[in-house]
Amino acid sequence: MIEGLKIKKVIAHHDDRGFFAEMVKFGEETFQEVKQTSYSETNPGIIKAFHIHDYWEVWCVIKGQAQVVLHDLRENSSTKSESQVINTGQDNMLVIAIPPNVAHGYKALGDSPMGIIYHASEPFDPAKKQIEHLPYDSPEINFDWTTTTNK
């Protein structure tokens, strides 16, 4: 597992009215300071990758399915240059706390849109140029998006 990455299985409590699930709670290792919460929907087959920034993001795919890909670019990390794949979604809901400076992205799987909630430990400010982008097919990461396993 990528150094510093935190993953928590979300437990859904179902009854005849629907379900309830706690996602992130103060005191849990997946909890990070929240300064912005966002929601995004992505159409099937679309890849959104890669982003790198110097703050935490905490993700939870709540609709559809996604292949999450992480790649450690940190110079002083014990997992430098390692990739990790996490398959998650409404049927396998996970909270994924992504450390600063770990490249991250995802591919929407299945036949319906994928929805993701994400919390950030810093608010997005386009004037600060705080996000670096690498293309989904970056040779530096060299990830084959046709696979669903770790490289």
N, CA, C and O of each residue as an XYZ file, in Angstrom:
604
protein
N       0.841     -1.182      0.000
C       0.000      0.000      0.000
C       0.884      1.243      0.000
O       1.937      1.268      0.637
N       0.450      2.261     -0.712
C       1.209      3.505     -0.782
C       1.328      4.116      0.613
O       0.349      4.208      1.353
N       2.541      4.527      0.952
C       2.825      5.093      2.270
C       1.880      6.262      2.575
O       1.739      7.187      1.776
N       1.242      6.199      3.741
C       0.366      7.273      4.197
C      -1.067      7.175      3.716
O      -1.936      7.872      4.239
N      -1.338      6.326      2.731
C      -2.695      6.143      2.226
C      -3.555      5.498      3.306
O      -3.106      4.582      3.995
N      -4.779      5.970      3.452
C      -5.715      5.403      4.431
C      -6.984      5.001      3.693
O      -7.510      5.763      2.882
N      -7.472      3.791      3.982
C      -8.693      3.290      3.348
C      -9.609      2.729      4.426
O      -9.171      1.994      5.311
N     -10.886      3.085      4.339
C     -11.881      2.585      5.286
C     -13.073      2.049      4.512
O     -13.589      2.719      3.618
N     -13.509      0.847      4.851
C     -14.738      0.279      4.279
C     -15.921      0.986      4.913
O     -15.990      1.111      6.135
N     -16.847      1.448      4.094
C     -18.058      2.103      4.585
C     -19.120      1.031      4.809
O     -19.420      0.240      3.914
N     -19.679      1.018      6.008
C     -20.726      0.061      6.356
C     -22.080      0.740      6.183
O     -22.363      1.756      6.817
N     -22.911      0.168      5.319
C     -24.256      0.700      5.097
C     -25.247     -0.087      5.953
O     -25.205     -1.317      6.000
N     -26.130      0.634      6.622
C     -27.175      0.033      7.457
C     -28.495      0.164      6.702
O     -29.062      1.252      6.604
N     -28.974     -0.958      6.172
C     -30.158     -0.978      5.312
C     -31.417     -1.315      6.108
O     -31.375     -2.098      7.056
N     -32.518     -0.723      5.713
C     -33.842     -1.149      6.157
C     -34.826     -0.844      5.031
O     -34.418     -0.478      3.929
N     -36.114     -0.995      5.304
C     -37.108     -0.821      4.242
C     -37.219      0.619      3.738
O     -37.868      0.862      2.721
N     -36.607      1.562      4.421
C     -36.629      2.969      3.997
C     -35.450      3.338      3.106
O     -35.474      4.377      2.446
N     -34.421      2.497      3.079
C     -33.199      2.794      2.329
C     -31.988      2.379      3.135
O     -31.951      1.271      3.671
N     -30.988      3.258      3.230
C     -29.826      2.931      4.048
C     -29.199      4.200      4.601
O     -29.453      5.308      4.129
N     -28.365      3.996      5.626
C     -27.582      5.061      6.248
C     -26.153      4.567      6.337
O     -25.913      3.398      6.639
N     -25.193      5.461      6.073
C     -23.778      5.092      6.173
C     -22.977      6.286      6.660
O     -23.107      7.388      6.126
N     -22.142      6.068      7.680
C     -21.180      7.090      8.100
C     -19.969      6.981      7.189
O     -19.430      5.894      6.978
N     -19.548      8.122      6.649
C     -18.411      8.101      5.735
C     -17.126      8.539      6.428
O     -16.152      7.787      6.463
N     -17.118      9.742      6.975
C     -15.919     10.301      7.591
C     -16.307     10.868      8.943
O     -17.290     11.599      9.067
N     -15.522     10.521      9.955
C     -15.806     11.000     11.303
C     -14.516     11.456     11.969
O     -13.476     10.810     11.840
N     -14.594     12.577     12.686
C     -13.452     13.090     13.439
C     -12.881     11.978     14.313
O     -13.634     11.249     14.959
N     -11.564     11.844     14.338
C     -10.888     10.841     15.152
C     -10.502      9.588     14.384
O      -9.630      8.843     14.831
N     -11.126      9.338     13.241
C     -10.747      8.188     12.429
C      -9.505      8.535     11.612
O      -9.254      9.704     11.320
N      -8.730      7.513     11.245
C      -7.496      7.791     10.509
C      -7.758      8.332      9.109
O      -6.875      8.955      8.520
N      -8.943      8.108      8.567
C      -9.257      8.671      7.253
C      -9.688     10.133      7.343
O      -9.814     10.798      6.315
N      -9.918     10.647      8.561
C     -10.350     12.034      8.716
C      -9.177     12.982      8.506
O      -8.105     12.802      9.084
N      -9.392     13.977      7.685
C      -8.437     15.063      7.485
C      -9.222     16.364      7.606
O     -10.434     16.389      7.392
N      -8.532     17.432      7.947
C      -9.199     18.725      8.029
C      -9.912     19.009      6.702
O      -9.337     18.825      5.629
N     -11.157     19.456      6.787
C     -11.951     19.713      5.587
C     -12.124     21.214      5.395
O     -12.684     21.904      6.246
N     -11.631     21.707      4.259
C     -11.820     23.119      3.920
C     -12.650     23.284      2.648
O     -13.046     24.396      2.299
N     -12.910     22.171      1.957
C     -13.795     22.206      0.795
C     -14.339     20.804      0.571
O     -13.604     19.823      0.684
N     -15.626     20.709      0.254
C     -16.256     19.454     -0.132
C     -16.881     19.654     -1.502
O     -17.561     20.651     -1.743
N     -16.646     18.702     -2.400
C     -17.151     18.806     -3.767
C     -17.772     17.482     -4.187
O     -17.505     16.435     -3.597
N     -18.603     17.551     -5.218
C     -19.225     16.365     -5.802
C     -19.034     16.432     -7.309
O     -19.167     17.495     -7.916
N     -18.723     15.294     -7.903
C     -18.541     15.236     -9.348
C     -19.202     13.977     -9.886
O     -19.158     12.926     -9.248
N     -19.812     14.082    -11.055
C     -20.312     12.913    -11.772
C     -19.521     12.777    -13.064
O     -19.203     13.763    -13.728
N     -19.213     11.531    -13.400
C     -18.401     11.242    -14.576
C     -19.090     10.166    -15.396
O     -19.539      9.156    -14.854
N     -19.173     10.379    -16.687
C     -19.831      9.418    -17.572
C     -18.997      8.154    -17.740
O     -17.775      8.194    -17.597
N     -19.653      7.020    -18.046
C     -18.953      5.740    -18.175
C     -17.800      5.803    -19.173
O     -17.910      6.399    -20.245
N     -16.694      5.172    -18.790
C     -15.527      5.079    -19.657
C     -14.598      6.277    -19.627
O     -13.505      6.225    -20.189
N     -15.016      7.359    -18.977
C     -14.193      8.571    -18.929
C     -13.097      8.413    -17.876
O     -13.338      7.892    -16.787
N     -11.894      8.866    -18.213
C     -10.758      8.862    -17.290
C     -10.472     10.302    -16.889
O     -10.336     11.179    -17.741
N     -10.384     10.535    -15.588
C      -9.950     11.834    -15.063
C      -8.661     11.590    -14.288
O      -8.689     11.122    -13.149
N      -7.538     11.910    -14.911
C      -6.245     11.659    -14.285
C      -5.189     12.443    -15.057
O      -5.387     12.802    -16.218
N      -4.116     12.690    -14.421
C      -3.732     12.594    -13.014
C      -3.612     13.990    -12.432
O      -3.236     14.932    -13.129
N      -3.933     14.119    -11.155
C      -3.762     15.374    -10.414
C      -2.741     15.148     -9.309
O      -2.665     14.064     -8.731
N      -1.961     16.176     -9.024
C      -1.007     16.153     -7.911
C      -1.096     17.507     -7.230
O      -1.083     18.544     -7.894
N      -1.188     17.499     -5.903
C      -1.195     18.758     -5.148
C      -0.678     18.512     -3.745
O      -0.500     17.366     -3.331
N      -0.436     19.594     -3.011
C       0.225     19.482     -1.705
C      -0.756     19.481     -0.535
O      -0.427     19.971      0.546
N      -1.938     18.945     -0.734
C      -2.903     18.806      0.359
C      -3.613     17.455      0.244
O      -3.575     16.799     -0.797
N      -4.260     17.059      1.347
C      -5.005     15.804      1.404
C      -6.292     15.915      0.604
O      -6.899     16.983      0.537
N      -6.707     14.806     -0.002
C      -8.065     14.656     -0.509
C      -8.618     13.354      0.047
O      -7.909     12.352      0.140
N      -9.890     13.382      0.413
C     -10.582     12.202      0.922
C     -11.744     11.935     -0.023
O     -12.652     12.757     -0.150
N     -11.714     10.782     -0.686
C     -12.688     10.430     -1.725
C     -13.642      9.353     -1.243
O     -13.284      8.505     -0.425
N     -14.875      9.400     -1.769
C     -15.820      8.298     -1.600
C     -16.727      8.257     -2.827
O     -17.470      9.201     -3.093
N     -16.657      7.158     -3.566
C     -17.532      6.953     -4.720
C     -18.858      6.429     -4.181
O     -18.916      5.353     -3.586
N     -19.926      7.203     -4.396
C     -21.229      6.860     -3.816
C     -22.251      6.409     -4.857
O     -23.343      5.962     -4.506
N     -21.899      6.527     -6.131
C     -22.817      6.164     -7.209
C     -22.001      5.512     -8.312
O     -20.964      6.041     -8.711
N     -22.459      4.368     -8.809
C     -21.728      3.688     -9.871
C     -20.454      3.042     -9.354
O     -20.337      2.730     -8.169
N     -19.502      2.845    -10.256
C     -18.252      2.156     -9.930
C     -17.074      2.911    -10.538
O     -17.202      3.565    -11.573
N     -15.920      2.806     -9.870
C     -14.716      3.475    -10.370
C     -13.479      2.634    -10.118
O     -13.396      1.866     -9.160
N     -12.528      2.808    -11.010
C     -11.180      2.289    -10.829
C     -10.327      3.489    -10.432
O     -10.070      4.372    -11.250
N      -9.894      3.519     -9.185
C      -9.060      4.607     -8.667
C      -7.601      4.184     -8.821
O      -7.224      3.070     -8.455
N      -6.794      5.079     -9.363
C      -5.372      4.789     -9.557
C      -4.557      5.855     -8.839
O      -4.769      7.052     -9.030
N      -3.624      5.401     -8.014
C      -2.730      6.278     -7.262
C      -1.295      5.942     -7.650
O      -0.968      4.786     -7.917
N      -0.450      6.955     -7.679
C       0.962      6.737     -7.992
C       1.791      7.668     -7.121
O       1.574      8.880     -7.102
N       2.737      7.089     -6.404
C       3.541      7.849     -5.442
C       4.714      8.527     -6.145
O       5.628      7.869     -6.643
N       4.666      9.847     -6.172
C       5.734     10.646     -6.786
C       6.643     11.306     -5.758
O       7.548     12.055     -6.126
N       6.413     11.038     -4.468
C       7.171     11.722     -3.409
C       8.601     11.187     -3.331
O       8.816      9.977     -3.252
N       9.566     12.088     -3.353
C      10.984     11.720     -3.348
C      11.386     10.907     -2.125
O      12.149      9.950     -2.255
N      10.900     11.257     -0.952
C      11.340     10.615      0.291
C      10.383      9.544      0.793
O      10.407      9.203      1.975
N       9.558      9.017     -0.067
C       8.587      8.000      0.328
C       9.164      6.603      0.141
O       9.903      6.349     -0.811
N       8.824      5.700      1.052
C       9.266      4.306      0.925
C       8.562      3.602     -0.237
O       8.994      2.531     -0.665
N       7.484      4.195     -0.748
C       6.757      3.600     -1.871
C       6.886      4.446     -3.145
O       6.040      4.364     -4.036
N       7.950      5.261     -3.229
C       8.166      6.103     -4.416
C       8.104      5.254     -5.690
O       8.679      4.167     -5.751
N       7.409      5.760     -6.690
C       7.251      5.142     -8.013
C       6.306      3.945     -8.029
O       6.174      3.287     -9.061
N       5.649      3.647     -6.914
C       4.679      2.550     -6.890
C       3.296      3.066     -7.249
O       2.928      4.194     -6.919
N       2.528      2.206     -7.942
C       1.128      2.491     -8.252
C       0.234      1.587     -7.423
O       0.639      0.503     -7.006
N      -0.979      2.044     -7.193
C      -1.973      1.242     -6.488
C      -3.321      1.451     -7.157
O      -3.694      2.576     -7.491
N      -4.050      0.354     -7.348
C      -5.376      0.382     -7.952
C      -6.393     -0.021     -6.900
O      -6.205     -0.999     -6.176
N      -7.483      0.754     -6.823
C      -8.561      0.458     -5.881
C      -9.861      0.485     -6.668
O     -10.202      1.500     -7.274
N     -10.585     -0.625     -6.662
C     -11.900     -0.675     -7.291
C     -12.943     -0.419     -6.219
O     -12.991     -1.121     -5.209
N     -13.772      0.580     -6.436
C     -14.717      1.016     -5.421
C     -15.985      1.530     -6.081
O     -16.006      1.804     -7.281
N     -17.028      1.658     -5.298
C     -18.282      2.193     -5.811
C     -19.419      1.915     -4.865
O     -19.208      1.535     -3.714
N     -20.632      2.108     -5.357
C     -21.793      2.008     -4.482
C     -21.962      0.616     -3.884
O     -22.580      0.481     -2.829
N     -21.430     -0.423     -4.527
C     -21.523     -1.781     -3.992
C     -20.303     -2.176     -3.164
O     -20.301     -3.232     -2.531
N     -19.288     -1.358     -3.164
C     -18.071     -1.573     -2.375
C     -17.561     -0.194     -1.971
O     -16.501      0.250     -2.412
N     -18.350      0.481     -1.112
C     -18.060      1.876     -0.782
C     -16.863      1.952      0.163
O     -16.834      1.317      1.217
N     -15.871      2.753     -0.252
C     -14.659      2.954      0.532
C     -14.412      4.447      0.694
O     -14.735      5.237     -0.193
N     -13.841      4.827      1.827
C     -13.298      6.168      2.005
C     -11.798      6.038      1.756
O     -11.129      5.215      2.382
N     -11.276      6.848      0.846
C      -9.869      6.782      0.460
C      -9.234      8.130      0.769
O      -9.563      9.131      0.134
N      -8.318      8.162      1.748
C      -7.614      9.394      2.124
C      -6.267      9.406      1.403
O      -5.377      8.611      1.702
N      -6.141     10.327      0.449
C      -4.973     10.393     -0.432
C      -3.998     11.439      0.099
O      -4.350     12.614      0.205
N      -2.770     11.023      0.435
C      -1.789     11.970      0.979
C      -1.363     13.027     -0.040
O      -1.514     12.829     -1.246
N      -0.836     14.139      0.445
C      -0.299     15.164     -0.449
C       0.779     14.596     -1.376
O       1.559     13.726     -0.990
N       0.799     15.109     -2.596
C       1.816     14.789     -3.603
C       1.803     13.347     -4.093
O       2.800     12.860     -4.626
N       0.674     12.664     -3.914
C       0.451     11.362     -4.535
C      -0.461     11.612     -5.738
O      -1.564     12.136     -5.586
N       0.000     11.237     -6.927
C      -0.808     11.424     -8.136
C      -2.044     10.542     -8.045
O      -1.967      9.398     -7.597
N      -3.185     11.079     -8.471
C      -4.426     10.330     -8.353
C      -5.359     10.626     -9.516
O      -5.361     11.715    -10.089
N      -6.150      9.614     -9.838
C      -7.139      9.746    -10.892
C      -8.059      8.548    -10.860
O      -7.892      7.637    -10.050
N      -9.041      8.560    -11.759
C      -9.979      7.445    -11.793
C     -10.588      7.291    -13.177
O     -10.555      8.194    -14.013
N     -11.149      6.091    -13.379
C     -11.917      5.782    -14.578
C     -13.302      5.358    -14.127
O     -13.434      4.514    -13.241
N     -14.342      5.938    -14.729
C     -15.720      5.552    -14.431
C     -16.009      4.232    -15.142
O     -15.876      4.130    -16.362
N     -16.404      3.233    -14.372
C     -16.677      1.901    -14.905
C     -18.183      1.690    -15.058
O     -18.982      2.456    -14.517
N     -18.558      0.662    -15.787
C     -19.968      0.300    -15.901
C     -20.695      1.073    -16.988
O     -20.082      1.676    -17.869
N     -22.033      1.038    -16.899
C     -22.889      1.616    -17.935
C     -23.631      2.867    -17.497
O     -24.418      3.423    -18.263
N     -23.388      3.312    -16.276
C     -24.090      4.501    -15.785
C     -23.079      5.470    -15.180
O     -21.962      5.070    -14.854
N     -23.457      6.743    -15.025
C     -22.520      7.718    -14.460
C     -22.038      7.328    -13.062
O     -22.749      6.681    -12.294
N     -20.825      7.738    -12.764
C     -20.194      7.506    -11.471
C     -20.199      8.826    -10.709
O     -19.885      9.874    -11.274
N     -20.559      8.777     -9.414
C     -20.573      9.975     -8.583
C     -19.585      9.853     -7.438
O     -19.530      8.826     -6.762
N     -18.803     10.905     -7.220
C     -17.781     10.905     -6.174
C     -17.899     12.174     -5.336
O     -18.026     13.280     -5.862
N     -17.852     11.983     -4.013
C     -17.748     13.103     -3.076
C     -16.291     13.166     -2.656
O     -15.678     12.141     -2.358
N     -15.735     14.375     -2.633
C     -14.370     14.483     -2.129
C     -14.200     15.717     -1.266
O     -14.693     16.806     -1.561
N     -13.476     15.484     -0.184
C     -13.130     16.546      0.760
C     -11.667     16.908      0.529
O     -10.846     16.035      0.249
N     -11.345     18.178      0.643
C      -9.964     18.635      0.490
C      -9.539     19.395      1.739
O     -10.328     20.132      2.329
N      -8.286     19.207      2.133
C      -7.776     19.892      3.326
C      -7.398     21.342      3.038
O      -7.049     22.086      3.954
N      -7.467     21.745      1.770
C      -7.263     23.140      1.365
C      -8.308     23.481      0.314
O      -8.647     22.630     -0.508
N      -8.826     24.698      0.319
C      -9.778     25.069     -0.724
C      -9.066     25.265     -2.060
O      -7.915     25.697     -2.107
N      -9.763     24.942     -3.134
C      -9.197     25.146     -4.464
C      -9.177     26.636     -4.780
O     -10.173     27.339     -4.607
N      -8.031     27.096     -5.243
C      -7.868     28.494     -5.626
C      -7.083     28.528     -6.933
O      -5.865     28.349     -6.915
N      -7.752     28.754     -8.075
C      -7.050     28.723     -9.361
C      -5.890     29.707     -9.455
O      -4.947     29.479    -10.213
N      -5.947     30.789     -8.702
C      -4.874     31.788     -8.744
C      -3.570     31.251     -8.153
O      -2.489     31.730     -8.494
N      -3.672     30.257     -7.270
C      -2.472     29.709     -6.621
C      -1.760     28.659     -7.468
O      -0.630     28.285     -7.155
N      -2.391     28.181     -8.522
C      -1.809     27.122     -9.353
C      -1.319     25.968     -8.482
O      -0.188     25.503     -8.621
N      -2.194     25.517     -7.581
C      -1.811     24.517     -6.591
C      -1.951     23.079     -7.086
O      -1.568     22.147     -6.380
N      -2.489     22.888     -8.280
C      -2.662     21.538     -8.815
C      -1.782     21.365    -10.048
O      -1.787     22.193    -10.959
N      -1.024     20.264    -10.052
C      -0.250     19.888    -11.233
C      -1.028     18.791    -11.947
O      -1.632     17.934    -11.302
N      -1.014     18.814    -13.253
C      -1.704     17.800    -14.045
C      -0.687     16.984    -14.830
O       0.266     17.521    -15.395
N      -0.910     15.687    -14.850
C      -0.189     14.796    -15.750
C      -1.248     14.102    -16.597
O      -2.334     13.819    -16.089
N      -0.976     13.820    -17.859
C      -1.978     13.137    -18.678
C      -2.228     11.716    -18.171
O      -1.363     11.108    -17.542
N      -3.420     11.202    -18.454
C      -3.778      9.855    -18.000
C      -2.804      8.803    -18.527
O      -2.641      7.749    -17.914
N      -2.159      9.081    -19.658
C      -1.206      8.133    -20.238
C       0.245      8.586    -20.045
O       1.114      8.295    -20.867
N       0.487      9.295    -18.954
C       1.819      9.819    -18.657
C       2.868      8.704    -18.636
O       2.673      7.693    -17.962
N       3.979      8.873    -19.365
C       5.051      7.877    -19.310
C       5.702      7.803    -17.928
O       6.273      6.775    -17.562
N       5.617      8.883    -17.170
C       6.181      8.875    -15.814
C       5.438      7.885    -14.915
O       6.043      7.256    -14.047
N       4.145      7.751    -15.123
C       3.334      6.827    -14.322
C       3.192      5.490    -15.035
O       3.223      4.440    -14.393
N       3.034      5.518    -16.365
C       2.986      4.313    -17.189
C       1.920      3.330    -16.717
O       2.207      2.153    -16.500
N       0.689      3.818    -16.560
C      -0.398      2.947    -16.116
C      -1.242      2.499    -17.300
O      -1.610      3.303    -18.157
N      -1.542      1.204    -17.337
C      -2.390      0.616    -18.375
C      -3.830      0.609    -17.862
O      -4.186     -0.221    -17.026
N      -4.647      1.520    -18.354
C      -6.025      1.675    -17.871
C      -6.930      0.512    -18.266
O      -8.086      0.471    -17.845
N      -6.434     -0.435    -19.066
C      -7.262     -1.588    -19.419
C      -7.207     -2.666    -18.347
O      -7.972     -3.629    -18.405
N      -6.327     -2.527    -17.381
C      -6.211     -3.512    -16.311
C      -6.991     -3.043    -15.093
O      -7.268     -1.852    -14.946
N      -7.342     -3.973    -14.226
C      -8.024     -3.613    -12.977
C      -7.204     -4.035    -11.767
O      -7.713     -4.071    -10.646
N      -5.941     -4.352    -11.994
C      -5.091     -4.795    -10.890
C      -3.889     -3.878    -10.749
O      -3.626     -3.040    -11.611
N      -3.158     -4.048     -9.647
C      -1.928     -3.273     -9.450
C      -0.925     -3.626    -10.525
O      -0.874     -4.760    -11.002
N      -0.135     -2.650    -10.895
C       0.918     -2.849    -11.889
C       2.204     -3.233    -11.219
O       3.212     -3.444    -11.894
